[in-house]
Amino acid sequence: MTYSILEKIGVVAAVILPLFNIPLITKIVQRRSSKDISLSWALGVWICFLFMLPSGLNTEDIVWKIFNIANITMFSVVVFFTVKYRKGDLGDR
């Protein structure tokens, strides 16, 4: 299978974009707190990504497939650390 230059650029972007979650993860871990992150936002976004995953896995579009896999992986780490470092109750204030 050969890919056009636009598809190659798309694949690179699909991998890089989810990596922008790393500074957020680092901030949460260093501070050992996720109080400044809305739990409902994090879980809501993660659930939406989870619902999009079957489409990403079943598509022939390599950019969409790679983006979905990279995004659900990285954002799952965000949600994990958001929940892990949530102090007190799990509700947003």
C-alpha positions in Angstrom: 0.0 0.0 0.0 1.4 3.4 -0.9 0.4 6.6 0.9 0.3 10.1 -0.4 2.3 12.9 1.3 -0.9 14.2 2.8 -1.6 10.9 4.4 1.9 10.7 5.7 1.5 14.1 7.2 -1.8 13.1 8.7 -0.3 10.0 10.3 2.5 12.1 11.9 -0.1 14.5 13.2 -2.3 11.7 14.4 0.6 10.4 16.5 1.8 13.7 17.8 -1.5 15.3 18.8 -2.3 12.9 21.6 1.3 13.3 22.9 0.2 16.8 24.0 -1.4 15.0 27.0 2.0 14.3 28.4 2.5 17.8 30.0 -1.0 17.4 31.7 -0.1 14.0 33.0 3.3 15.3 34.2 1.6 18.2 36.0 -0.8 15.9 37.8 1.9 13.4 38.9 4.3 16.1 40.0 1.7 17.9 42.1 0.1 14.7 43.2 -3.3 16.4 42.7 -5.9 16.6 39.9 -8.2 19.0 41.6 -7.8 21.5 38.8 -9.0 18.9 36.3 -12.8 18.4 36.1 -13.5 14.8 36.7 -16.7 15.0 34.7 -14.8 16.5 31.8 -12.1 13.9 31.8 -14.5 11.0 32.1 -16.9 12.5 29.5 -14.1 13.0 26.9 -12.8 9.5 27.6 -16.2 7.9 27.1 -16.6 9.8 23.8 -13.2 8.5 22.7 -14.2 5.0 23.7 -17.4 5.3 21.6 -15.4 6.5 18.6 -12.9 3.6 18.9 -14.9 1.0 17.0 -15.1 3.4 14.0 -11.4 4.0 14.2 -10.6 0.3 14.4 -12.9 -0.7 11.5 -11.8 2.0 9.1 -9.5 1.8 6.1 -8.4 5.3 6.8 -4.9 4.9 8.4 -4.9 8.4 9.8 -8.3 7.9 11.6 -7.2 4.5 12.9 -3.8 5.6 14.3 -5.4 8.8 15.8 -8.0 6.7 17.6 -5.5 4.2 19.0 -3.0 6.9 20.1 -5.8 9.1 21.5 -7.6 6.5 23.6 -4.2 5.2 24.9 -2.9 8.7 26.0 -6.2 9.9 27.3 -6.7 6.7 29.3 -3.5 7.6 31.1 -4.9 11.1 31.7 -8.0 9.7 33.2 -6.1 7.1 35.3 -3.9 9.8 36.9 -6.9 12.2 37.3 -8.8 9.6 39.3 -5.7 8.3 41.1 -4.7 11.8 42.4 -8.2 13.0 43.1 -8.2 13.9 46.8 -11.3 13.8 48.9 -14.6 13.0 47.2 -14.9 12.2 43.5 -17.3 15.1 42.9 -16.4 18.3 41.1 -16.6 21.5 43.1 
